[in-house]
């Protein structure tokens, strides 16, 4: 295996559109790194530049110690798993697994051994003689993974490999990829737009937006210490609640006047933003429901109750603010009722409204 290093790698298309604006990060040897972001953010373009399927406008790309900017895809020692499986429909599973090795001129014994090992690892032994049309979506994706696996590449590249699967298969196949990575200690770069996939699979995550990297960190650090409003809102389901308003300093501490709601923020380190616009973010699980009325921090009107089994998403409105609260199942008043909300000041996230960057500790 090998690491991957991108040093200010840019992609500018002929029409002037900047696909990737200077990406710099390392994929450590044996790491599973996830590139995540909305459609068109540059994550797949970055993966394709690593694979050699997209030319690099400027910057340096290394796989191991070798600069590969101008190296052909076939000579980069990478294997790519695509969204649409890309299996040969007229070949059996065994033939699909073996095809790449045959093109490389591997011996018959080597091919048989690697196909057997991959089939055992991915539990494909019972279907080796079937054609792809006789397989389920999950089995097809495992064949695509196996075809990459038998090549024993330095780096695995996975481009939204689960997006064509239904919810149940996505969960099971995601776990298979995680187990496979733990067994192989392989270097993997995984692209997805699904933030839950990113959080559960990635050892570290690179968050993209509009071709630019917003933050690189572990899943939990991204969740607990987002560096800007975009990262805070993109990671987490339901998304973080945001309150935008003017910060005031009073004898009771800092207060935010936000769209008809006043939030008490205690003694947070916000002196530099007094009388300025501030955005306060609070996760749905950090807002607590009171019995009703104005007994809590502020009152909101209950609009929609969304039970999802072991928890309930409660949608409310306070002034101009739309709010979601995540709570265990409990008795709730009827929609249209007033209910009190509270939170501990220490759970709030603070962002400069103009720059959208994190402020405070």
N, C-alpha and C positions, 0 to 999 in steps of 0.2 A: 504494500500500500504506500501512498504518498500523500503529502499535503498539497494544498492549492493556495497560491497567493495572487491576489489582484492588487495592483498598485496603480491607482488613478486611471482605471480602465474606462474609456469613453466609447460610446457608439453614437455617431451622428449620421443620419441618413442623407441621401442626395438632395432631398427637398429641404434640408436644414433642420428637420425635427431631431431633437436630442432624445434618444431612446434611453441612454444611461449616462448620467452626468458625473463621471469620475468616481467609480466604485473602488473602494479600497478595503479589503478584509482578508483574513487568513482562514482557511479551512484546515484545521489541525489533522495530522495523520491519525486515522481511526475515528474521526469525529463525524457525527451526523448533524450537519448544519442545514437549517431551513431558511429559504428565501420566501418571504410572505408579503402580500400587499394586494390591493385591488387590481382589477383588469387594467392593463396598459401602464402599469407602474414601472416596468423595466426588469422584473424578476426573471421572466422567461428569456428575454434578450440576453441577460447576464449569463444564464445557464447555457444558452446556445453559443455564446462567445467562448465559454470554457470548453464546450464540445468541439469548437472549430466550425460550427454550422453557420456562424455569423462572424463577419470580419470585425476586427478591432480598429477603431479610428485612431486612438492613441492610448498610451499607458502600457503596462507590462503585465503579462500573465505567465505565471510559472506553475508547472506541475512537478512536484519534487523540486529539484534544483535546476530544472531545464526551462528556459524561456520557450514558450510554444506559440507565440503570436502568429508565426507563419508556418507552423507545422500542420500538415494535413490531419483531418479528424482520425483517419485510420492509424496514424502513427503517434497518437497522443496517449495511448494506453488507457482509454476510458471506455465505459460501457453505458449506454443511455437507455432508459425505460420511458417509453412515450405514453401519452394519455390514451391513445387508441389501440394499444397492444402491439399493432404492426406484426401480427403473426401471419405466416404463409398458410392460406386456407387449404391448400392441396397436400400439405405435409402433416404427418402425425406429430403428436407432442414430442416424441423422441427425436424425430427428424428436425423439428423446429429448434430444439435445444442444441442439436449437434451441428446445425448448418454453419454457424459462424466459425466453429472450430475446423470444419472441413475446408472452408475458404482459406483459412490460415495454414493449411497443410499439416495439421496435427495427425499423429498416427492413429490408427483404428483403436488400439488399446487405450491410448490417452483419452480419446473421445468417449469411448464406452465408460471409462472410469469416471470422468467428470460428469457425464450425463446421469450416471447412476447416483453419484453423490448429491447432485443438485435435486434430482427427483426425490431422494430420500429426505433431504432437508426440507423440501417444500411440500412433502406428502403428495407427490404426483405419480408415484409408482402405479396405482391402479388405472391411470388414464394415459399411460405412455403411448398406447397404440390408437388412441382416439384422434379424430380430426378436431380442429378448433371449434367447428360448429356444434360439436357434441358436448362442449364444455360450458359450465356456468361462467358468469362474468368474473367471479373470484378466481376460478381455476385458470381462466385465460390470463388474468393479471399475474398469477403465480408462474405461469409458463414464461411470460415476458420477463419477469424477475429472474427466472432460472436461466433464460438465454443469456442474460447479462452476467449471471453468476458463474457460468461454466467458463467464461473467458478469463476469469481471475484478473480483472483489470486493476490498475492503480487507484482509480476513482470511479465510483458509481454516480451517475447523474439521473435523477428521477423528475420528470416533468409532469406534474399533476396526475400521478398514476392512478388515483382512486376516484377521479371526478366522474367517471362513467358508471360507477357502482351505486347500488341503492344504499340507504343509510345503514342497514344491518351488515351488508358486505363491506362497506367502508370501514366500519369498526373492526371487524374480524381481520381484514387484510392489513389495516394499520397496525394491529398487534403483531401480525406475522412479520411485517417489515421491521418493527422494533426488536422482535426476538432475533430476526436474521442479523441485524446489525450487532446485537450483543454477542452472538456466536462468532461472527466473522471479524469483529473489530475493524470493519471496513470504513474507508473514507467515503462519505455519501454527501451529496448536495441535492437537496429535495426542494422542489418548487411547489407552492400551493397558494391558493387565495383563501383557504379555509383556516381561520385563526385557531379553531379547536385542534385541527390536524397539526398545525405548527406548534402549538403549546404542548401537545402530548407526545410528539415525536422528537422535536429538536432538542439537542443538548445546548445549542445556542441558536438564536434567531436573528436574521437580518431583516429589518422592516423597511420596505421600499414605498415611496410615494412620488409620482411624477418623475421617475428616473433618478431620484436621489435617495440615498440611504438616510433614514430618520434616526435609527438606533440599532445597535448590535449588543445583545446581552442574553443572559439565560432567560428561560420562560418566566420564572417567578420575579426576577428583577424588572423585566419589562412590565409585568402586571402591577407590581408594587411601587416602582419608581419610573414611570413613563416620563420621557424627557420633553414631550410636547403634547399638545392637544390631540393631534392625529393618532399617535401611538396609544394614548390613553383611551380614545374612543374606539379604535380599531380592535384592540385586544380586550376580550371580555364579552360574555353573552349572558344576559342582556348588557348592552353597552353602558358605559359610565354616564351618570347624570351630570350635566354641566349647568352652572348658574353664572351668568355674566352680569356684572354690575360695578358700582363704585364702592371702593373700600373706605370705611371711616374708622377713626380712632376715638373711643369713648372711655368713660370710667369703667365700663363693663368689659373692656377689651375691644378687639376688632370686630366690626360689623360690616356685612356686605348687603347693600341694597340692590336686589336683583329681580327686576320684573315683577314688583308687587310682593316680594318676599324679602324678609330680613333674616340673614343667617348670622348666628353668633359664632365667631371663629376663635374665641379665647385669646390667648397671648401668643399666637403664632408669630414667627419672625418675619413680619411683613411691613416693617417700618418704611421701607423704600417705596411702597406702593400706596401709601395713604393718599386719599383724594385722587387716585388713579383708577383706570379700568382694570378689573381683575376677573379672571375666570376660575371658579371653584368647581372641582370635580369630586363627586362622591359615588362610589360603587353601589349598585343596587342592594348588595348584601349588608352594606354599612348604614343604610337608613332603617330606622326602627319605627314600627307602627305603634301609636299609643291608642288609648281607648276612644278618642274623638275630641272634637272641640279644639281649644287653643292651649290645652294642658302641656303640649310638648313644644319643641323648638319653633315650629310653624305649622299652620293648618293647610290642608290640601283637599281637593274634592276628588273622591273616588270615581273613576270613569269606567274601567274595565278590570275584571278579575279573570286571570288566566291560570287555571290549575294545570300543572304538568306532572302530577303524580306525587313525588316526594317533596315538592315545593310548589309555591304559588307565586306568580308574577303579578303584582298589583300595579296597575297603571293609574296615575293620578295627575291632576293639574293644580298648580299653585301659582296664581297670577298668570303670567305668560309662559311659565316653565312647565314642560311636560316631564313627568318623573316616573321612573320604574323602581319598584321595591321588590327584592327577592326575600321571601319569608317562608318558614315552615307552614304546613297546612294548619289553618286556624279558622275560627269563626270570624267573619268579617261583616261589616255593615253593608247595606244595599248600595248599589251604584247610585251616585248622586249625593251620597252622604259626605259630611265633612269628617276628616280624620286627622289626628295629630301625627307629625313626623318629628323625629329627633335623630341626632348623630353626635358622636364624639368628635371634638375638633381635631384630634390627632389622626383621624382617618381621612381627612380632606386632602386633596391635591390642589396645588395653586399654580396657575399659569398666567403669564402676562397676556392680556387680551390682544394687544397689538401684534406681538411677535409669536404668540402661541407657545412660547418656550416655558419650561418649568421654572418657578421661582421659589425661594425659601429652601428649607433643609430637605 
